[in-house]
Amino acid sequence: MFILYNNNFMIYLFLLIFASLFFLVITSLLKKLGVKYRLYDEPDGGILKVHQRQISYLGGVGIFLAFVLTLVLAKLVFHLSFRWTQIFFFLLSSAVIITLGLWDDLKWKKAVNPCFKLFCQFLAGAIIVWIFNKVGISLHFSINLIIASLIAGFYVVGTMNAINMIDGLDGLAGGLALISLFGFVTILDLNHDSFLYTISLCLMGSLIGFLIYNWHPASIFMGDNGSHFLGFILAALAVATSRYPLSDFPKFLGPILIIGLPIIDAGWAIIRRLYHKKSPFRGDRGHLYDRLNQRGLSVPRTVLLCYLIQIIIVSVGVLIYHL
């Protein structure tokens, strides 16, 4: 791996640590804000509510802020080789995405048509292509810019909703995303992309800090703002590392597998709901983690088993990518 052999090893290690510490410092403030402004998830007894007390859903905001501070630190203090314009456009798009998710936490569940939400997510994905062209990141998964925008839109919609669907137990979505990011780090070594590599590490550090608070019993949730942000970053990494399927199928399939269990579980959930003539937007307790938990596994053991499954899927994706 690049992180092990590159001269910047200590810098990247510091970034991981700094991002985790930033999150831990920020979280105490976010938890207070959650209580003060009632920005928390109510245990209302619904089918999707398994927690027993009010828990702030500003964890995603904390992940984002720690990510931003660490990325700026990487450039300002350590002078890594990417440009300020790359940071600006990437953070601008990320801020829009997390605002979209926060709006979802506050209003959309009750007031906005899910189809409009999907349209906004798709539009955000299409904009990725423009952003990547703007910051000099080459795309190789389509021979046409319009087709690339459409594919990127599907990537973002799929990954955002996959992370959202699998965020049903303490520590699950954040841990699975962390494993995916480790997989992307290994293939970004092959591509020698300093910017995306640093983004992955900064987010990994933020998630490590988040999981300290989100492990069962959780004291903070990532909310839809967090699942949107994580889904956006994972989709962006998949788009950036994919290759044109007709000429290099392993490098097209590999990034999808590196996102891993969330994609597989979400795909099966949609098929299951449509088969039973239910809306694919209507949540249920039929996910893999639910079934494991319902069979008597504790929340931590269920989550750890899902981690193991994710490690296997991500490892297969990395191996396929290197074929």
C-alpha positions as CSV (number, residue, x, y, z in Angstrom):
1,M,0.0,0.0,0.0
2,F,1.0,3.6,-0.8
3,I,0.5,4.6,2.9
4,L,3.0,2.1,4.1
5,Y,5.8,2.8,1.6
6,N,5.5,6.4,0.7
7,N,7.6,9.1,2.4
8,N,4.3,10.8,3.5
9,F,3.5,7.8,5.8
10,M,3.7,9.9,9.0
11,I,1.7,12.7,7.5
12,Y,-1.1,10.4,6.5
13,L,-1.0,8.8,10.0
14,F,-1.3,12.2,11.6
15,L,-4.3,13.0,9.3
16,L,-6.1,9.9,10.5
17,I,-5.4,10.8,14.2
18,F,-6.3,14.5,13.7
19,A,-9.6,13.7,11.9
20,S,-10.6,11.4,14.8
21,L,-9.7,14.0,17.4
22,F,-11.5,16.7,15.6
23,F,-14.6,14.6,15.6
24,L,-14.4,13.8,19.3
25,V,-14.0,17.5,20.1
26,I,-16.8,18.6,17.8
27,T,-19.2,15.9,19.0
28,S,-19.7,17.3,22.5
29,L,-20.9,20.5,21.0
30,L,-23.2,18.8,18.5
31,K,-24.8,16.7,21.2
32,K,-25.6,19.9,23.1
33,L,-27.0,21.6,20.0
34,G,-29.1,18.5,19.4
35,V,-30.7,18.8,22.8
36,K,-31.1,22.6,22.7
37,Y,-32.7,22.7,19.2
38,R,-34.5,19.3,19.4
39,L,-32.4,17.9,16.6
40,Y,-32.6,14.3,17.7
41,D,-34.3,11.1,16.7
42,E,-37.4,10.3,18.8
43,P,-38.0,6.8,20.0
44,D,-41.6,6.9,18.9
45,G,-42.2,3.1,18.8
46,G,-42.2,2.9,15.0
47,I,-41.0,-0.2,13.2
48,L,-37.6,1.5,12.3
49,K,-37.0,2.9,15.8
50,V,-35.0,0.5,18.0
51,H,-33.5,3.0,20.4
52,Q,-35.1,3.8,23.7
53,R,-34.1,7.5,24.2
54,Q,-33.6,10.7,22.3
55,I,-30.4,10.7,20.3
56,S,-29.0,13.5,18.3
57,Y,-28.8,12.9,14.5
58,L,-26.0,15.5,13.9
59,G,-23.2,12.9,13.7
60,G,-23.0,13.4,9.9
61,V,-22.4,17.1,10.5
62,G,-19.6,16.2,12.8
63,I,-18.1,13.7,10.3
64,F,-18.2,16.4,7.6
65,L,-16.7,19.2,9.8
66,A,-13.9,16.9,11.0
67,F,-13.3,15.9,7.4
68,V,-13.2,19.5,6.2
69,L,-10.8,20.6,9.0
70,T,-8.4,17.7,8.3
71,L,-8.4,18.2,4.5
72,V,-7.6,21.9,4.9
73,L,-4.9,21.0,7.4
74,A,-3.4,18.5,5.0
75,K,-2.9,21.3,2.4
76,L,-2.2,24.2,4.7
77,V,0.3,22.6,7.0
78,F,1.6,19.6,5.1
79,H,1.5,21.1,1.6
80,L,0.3,17.9,-0.1
81,S,0.4,18.0,-3.9
82,F,-3.2,18.6,-4.8
83,R,-4.6,22.1,-5.5
84,W,-6.9,24.5,-3.5
85,T,-9.3,24.5,-6.3
86,Q,-9.8,20.8,-5.9
87,I,-10.5,21.2,-2.2
88,F,-12.9,24.1,-2.9
89,F,-15.1,22.4,-5.5
90,F,-15.2,19.1,-3.7
91,L,-16.1,20.6,-0.3
92,L,-18.7,22.8,-2.0
93,S,-20.4,19.9,-3.5
94,S,-20.1,17.9,-0.2
95,A,-21.7,20.8,1.7
96,V,-24.6,20.9,-0.7
97,I,-25.1,17.1,-0.2
98,I,-25.0,17.2,3.6
99,T,-27.4,20.1,3.6
100,L,-29.7,18.0,1.4
101,G,-29.5,15.2,4.0
102,L,-30.0,17.6,6.9
103,W,-33.1,18.9,5.2
104,D,-34.2,15.3,4.9
105,D,-33.8,14.8,8.6
106,L,-35.8,18.0,9.4
107,K,-38.5,18.0,6.8
108,W,-38.5,15.5,3.9
109,K,-39.6,12.5,5.8
110,K,-43.0,14.2,6.4
111,A,-43.3,16.8,3.7
112,V,-41.5,16.0,0.4
113,N,-42.2,13.4,-2.3
114,P,-39.6,10.7,-2.4
115,C,-39.4,11.0,-6.2
116,F,-38.3,14.6,-5.8
117,K,-35.7,13.5,-3.3
118,L,-34.4,11.0,-5.8
119,F,-34.3,13.6,-8.5
120,C,-32.2,15.9,-6.4
121,Q,-29.8,13.0,-5.5
122,F,-29.5,12.1,-9.2
123,L,-28.8,15.7,-10.1
124,A,-26.1,15.8,-7.5
125,G,-24.5,12.7,-9.0
126,A,-24.5,14.2,-12.4
127,I,-22.8,17.3,-11.1
128,I,-19.9,15.0,-9.9
129,V,-18.7,14.7,-13.5
130,W,-18.6,18.4,-14.0
131,I,-16.7,18.8,-10.6
132,F,-14.2,16.1,-11.5
133,N,-13.5,17.7,-14.9
134,K,-13.1,21.1,-13.1
135,V,-10.6,19.8,-10.6
136,G,-8.6,17.7,-13.1
137,I,-9.7,14.2,-12.1
138,S,-9.9,12.0,-15.2
139,L,-12.9,9.8,-15.7
140,H,-12.5,6.5,-17.6
141,F,-15.7,4.7,-17.1
142,S,-17.6,6.2,-20.1
143,I,-16.6,7.4,-23.5
144,N,-19.2,10.2,-23.5
145,L,-19.6,13.0,-21.0
146,I,-23.4,13.0,-21.0
147,I,-23.5,9.2,-20.5
148,A,-20.9,9.6,-17.7
149,S,-23.1,12.2,-16.0
150,L,-26.1,9.8,-16.1
151,I,-24.1,6.9,-14.8
152,A,-22.7,9.1,-12.0
153,G,-26.2,10.1,-11.1
154,F,-27.2,6.4,-10.7
155,Y,-24.1,5.8,-8.6
156,V,-24.9,8.6,-6.2
157,V,-28.6,7.7,-5.9
158,G,-27.8,4.1,-5.3
159,T,-25.0,4.6,-2.8
160,M,-26.7,7.3,-0.8
161,N,-29.9,5.2,-0.4
162,A,-27.9,2.0,0.3
163,I,-26.0,3.7,3.2
164,N,-29.3,5.1,4.4
165,M,-31.0,1.7,4.3
166,I,-28.2,-0.1,6.2
167,D,-28.0,2.6,8.9
168,G,-30.3,0.6,11.1
169,L,-28.1,-0.6,14.0
170,D,-25.5,1.2,16.1
171,G,-22.1,1.3,14.5
172,L,-23.2,-0.5,11.3
173,A,-23.2,2.0,8.5
174,G,-20.2,3.9,9.7
175,G,-18.1,0.7,10.1
176,L,-19.1,-0.6,6.7
177,A,-18.2,2.7,5.1
178,L,-14.8,2.6,6.9
179,I,-14.1,-0.8,5.5
180,S,-15.1,0.4,2.0
181,L,-12.7,3.4,2.3
182,F,-9.9,1.1,3.2
183,G,-10.6,-0.8,0.0
184,F,-10.6,2.4,-2.0
185,V,-7.3,3.4,-0.4
186,T,-5.7,0.2,-1.7
187,I,-6.7,0.8,-5.3
188,L,-6.0,4.5,-5.2
189,D,-2.4,3.5,-4.5
190,L,-2.4,1.9,-8.0
191,N,-3.8,5.1,-9.5
192,H,-1.4,7.4,-7.7
193,D,-4.1,10.0,-7.0
194,S,-2.9,12.1,-4.0
195,F,-6.2,14.1,-3.7
196,L,-8.6,11.2,-3.6
197,Y,-6.2,9.2,-1.4
198,T,-6.1,12.1,1.1
199,I,-9.9,12.4,1.0
200,S,-10.3,8.8,1.8
201,L,-7.9,9.0,4.8
202,C,-9.5,12.1,6.2
203,L,-12.9,10.5,6.0
204,M,-11.6,7.3,7.6
205,G,-10.2,9.3,10.5
206,S,-13.6,11.1,11.0
207,L,-15.4,7.8,11.0
208,I,-13.1,6.3,13.6
209,G,-14.0,9.1,15.9
210,F,-17.7,8.8,15.0
211,L,-17.7,5.0,15.8
212,I,-16.4,5.7,19.3
213,Y,-19.7,7.5,20.0
214,N,-21.9,5.5,17.6
215,W,-21.0,2.0,18.9
216,H,-23.7,0.3,20.8
217,P,-25.3,1.8,22.9
218,A,-24.9,4.9,20.6
219,S,-24.9,8.4,21.9
220,I,-25.1,10.0,18.5
221,F,-26.5,9.0,15.1
222,M,-25.2,10.0,11.7
223,G,-28.7,10.9,10.5
224,D,-29.7,11.2,6.8
225,N,-27.2,14.0,6.6
226,G,-24.4,11.5,7.4
227,S,-25.7,8.8,5.1
228,H,-26.0,11.3,2.3
229,F,-22.4,12.5,2.8
230,L,-20.9,9.1,3.1
231,G,-22.9,7.8,0.1
232,F,-21.7,10.8,-2.0
233,I,-18.0,10.3,-1.1
234,L,-18.2,6.5,-1.7
235,A,-20.0,7.1,-5.0
236,A,-17.5,9.8,-6.1
237,L,-14.6,7.4,-5.3
238,A,-16.3,4.6,-7.3
239,V,-16.8,6.9,-10.2
240,A,-13.2,8.2,-10.1
241,T,-11.7,4.7,-10.0
242,S,-14.0,2.9,-12.4
243,R,-13.0,2.1,-16.0
244,Y,-15.0,1.6,-19.2
245,P,-16.7,-1.8,-18.7
246,L,-16.3,-3.0,-22.3
247,S,-12.5,-2.6,-22.3
248,D,-11.7,-3.2,-18.6
249,F,-14.6,-4.9,-16.8
250,P,-12.6,-5.8,-13.6
251,K,-11.9,-2.1,-13.0
252,F,-15.6,-1.4,-13.5
253,L,-16.9,-4.1,-11.2
254,G,-14.2,-3.8,-8.5
255,P,-15.3,-0.3,-7.2
256,I,-19.0,-1.5,-7.0
257,L,-17.9,-4.5,-4.9
258,I,-15.8,-2.2,-2.7
259,I,-18.9,-0.3,-1.7
260,G,-20.0,-3.8,-0.8
261,L,-22.7,-5.0,1.5
262,P,-24.8,-1.8,1.5
263,I,-25.3,-2.0,-2.3
264,I,-26.2,-5.8,-2.1
265,D,-28.5,-5.4,0.8
266,A,-30.3,-2.4,-0.7
267,G,-30.7,-4.1,-4.0
268,W,-32.2,-7.2,-2.3
269,A,-34.5,-4.9,-0.2
270,I,-35.9,-3.2,-3.3
271,I,-36.5,-6.6,-5.0
272,R,-38.1,-8.0,-1.9
273,R,-40.5,-5.0,-1.5
274,L,-41.5,-5.0,-5.1
275,Y,-42.2,-8.7,-5.0
276,H,-44.5,-8.2,-2.1
277,K,-46.1,-5.3,-3.9
278,K,-44.9,-2.7,-1.4
279,S,-43.3,0.7,-2.1
280,P,-39.5,0.5,-2.4
281,F,-39.4,3.7,-0.4
282,R,-41.2,2.1,2.6
283,G,-38.8,1.0,5.3
284,D,-39.1,-2.5,6.8
285,R,-37.2,-4.8,9.1
286,G,-36.3,-7.4,6.5
287,H,-32.6,-6.4,6.0
288,L,-29.8,-8.9,6.6
289,Y,-28.8,-7.2,9.9
290,D,-32.4,-7.3,11.0
291,R,-32.7,-11.0,10.3
292,L,-29.5,-11.7,12.2
293,N,-30.6,-9.6,15.1
294,Q,-34.0,-11.3,15.1
295,R,-32.4,-14.7,15.3
296,G,-30.9,-13.8,18.7
297,L,-27.6,-12.2,17.9
298,S,-26.9,-9.1,20.0
299,V,-26.4,-5.8,18.2
300,P,-22.6,-5.8,18.6
301,R,-22.3,-9.4,17.3
302,T,-24.7,-8.6,14.4
303,V,-22.6,-5.6,13.5
304,L,-19.3,-7.5,13.7
305,L,-20.7,-10.3,11.6
306,C,-21.7,-7.7,8.9
307,Y,-18.2,-6.2,9.2
308,L,-16.8,-9.7,8.4
309,I,-19.1,-10.1,5.4
310,Q,-18.1,-6.6,4.2
311,I,-14.4,-7.4,4.6
312,I,-14.8,-10.4,2.4
313,I,-16.8,-8.5,-0.3
314,V,-14.4,-5.6,-0.3
315,S,-11.4,-7.9,-0.5
316,V,-12.9,-9.6,-3.5
317,G,-13.5,-6.2,-5.1
318,V,-9.9,-5.2,-4.6
319,L,-8.6,-8.5,-6.0
320,I,-10.8,-8.2,-9.0
321,Y,-9.7,-4.6,-9.6
322,H,-6.1,-5.7,-9.7
323,L,-6.7,-8.4,-12.3
